[in-house]
Amino acid sequence: MKLNDIKTPAYVCEEAKLKSNLELLSYVAERSGANVLCALKGFAFSLGMPMVASALHGATCSGLHEAKYAKEHGFKSVHTYCPAFSNDDIDEVLTLSDHVVFNSFNQWDKFKQKAINSGKSIGLRVNPQFSQSPTDMYNPCAKYSRLGITRANFDASNLDGIDGLHFHALCEESAYSLELVLAEFEAKFGEFIPKMKWVNFGGGHHITKAGYDVELLINLIKNFRAKYGVEVFIEPGEAVGWECGFLVCSVLDIVDNEEKTCIIDASAECHMPDTILMPYRPAMRGESKNGKFTYRFGGATCLAGDIVGNEAGEPFYKFNHEIKIGDRVIFEDQIHYTIVKNTTFNGVKLPNLAMMKENGEITQLKEFGYEEFRRRN
Ligand SMILES: *Cc1c(COP(=O)(O)O)cnc(C)c1O
């Protein structure tokens, strides 16, 4: 089956690109001595999971369901952090996980006995209160943040049974950003590191983006390990799925109200949510800065603002060719933080999932229909 044979909308993961991301992450692990985990929150694309699970050290999970998913997909180790675990979930989380990270001393006190009895390695998430995150929506160290324990709240007398410290303060950031965060983390929490077996540097490392300083990351990790003698973990999500696939849609109609808007069978709101939340404007295949044909692209939903790139203030796409009803169009880099955030708002269909070889052959396909909407509503 070829790309043009599959029904739209569909997320298509390009196997060779995912493989090359995983190779770079494995290189970082090998050279730095860090354990690299995949944050399932950003990338839980089932058709790619066998590759990810075999290439990386394990999975980072945000709670019970991701921990189950990690086990089911054969990850070698499971690391679970949640802003607050519930009584209902904690036993199973402890059973499934190798590392469990608590977000507060309340949670640690509440589940201490269970955690110790489980024999699992337990950590605490701290808030270094420093971040260069581009937007407060994605800044775990923003004012009043609920994520992680601040130094003022850190109870040095309550660390018996704690093996590790965890921080997560980056979002699509450079190795230099990590260097700055690390300095703050060490200044605030450095005195406790010698008591620990491991430190988890969280996610947000944009390792697979062109221009990322991989050697600086490797050196930071190596120096940290040498200085403290602890194991180091990093848990990128976005970097695993970065630029390794696209969302292909069909143009259902084109309306002309001073500007032309293509109505597509996918939705910014439901299928590319970060274009609205971050916000940002995804690239489109075949677009051309100086093209003569200008269009906006909007979903077949009732939401007026369901226009790709609208919130970023750049909703217009230019092409050198005319777009016609029935054409297929492609939004680039739509594999991470999309599938995991899909909704069926307006009853829209969830895009199918496909894995594609370099020669354009579709090797695996997962299709969705009415059942998903019905079961969830
Ligand atoms: C979101 C998150 C990650 C992954 O972040 P990316 O930006 O996708 O690399 C890792 N760890 C924690 C605790 C997170 O919240």
The ligand as an SDF file (V2000), in Angstrom:
LIG
                    3D

 15 15  0  0  0  0  0  0  0  0999 V2000
    6.7490   16.7250   29.5190 C   0  0  0  0  0  0  0  0  0  0  0  0
    7.7290   16.0190   30.3530 C   0  0  0  0  0  0  0  0  0  0  0  0
    8.8120   15.3500   29.7650 C   0  0  0  0  0  0  0  0  0  0  0  0
    9.0640   15.3380   28.2710 C   0  0  0  0  0  0  0  0  0  0  0  0
    9.2430   16.6250   27.7900 O   0  0  0  0  0  0  0  0  0  0  0  0
    9.6200   16.9090   26.2470 P   0  0  0  0  0  0  0  0  0  0  0  0
    9.5070   18.3840   26.1460 O   0  0  0  0  0  0  0  0  0  0  0  0
    8.6070   16.2140   25.4160 O   0  0  0  0  0  0  0  0  0  0  0  0
   10.9750   16.3910   26.0270 O   0  0  0  0  0  0  0  0  0  0  0  0
    9.6860   14.6810   30.5970 C   0  0  0  0  0  0  0  0  0  0  0  0
    9.5140   14.6800   31.9360 N   0  0  0  0  0  0  0  0  0  0  0  0
    8.4790   15.3020   32.5330 C   0  0  0  0  0  0  0  0  0  0  0  0
    8.3450   15.2570   34.0070 C   0  0  0  0  0  0  0  0  0  0  0  0
    7.5550   15.9930   31.7650 C   0  0  0  0  0  0  0  0  0  0  0  0
    6.5320   16.6320   32.3600 O   0  0  0  0  0  0  0  0  0  0  0  0
  1  2  1  0
  2  3  1  0
  2 14  2  0
  3  4  1  0
  3 10  2  0
  4  5  1  0
  5  6  1  0
  6  7  2  0
  6  8  1  0
  6  9  1  0
 10 11  1  0
 11 12  2  0
 12 13  1  0
 12 14  1  0
 14 15  1  0
M  END
$$$$
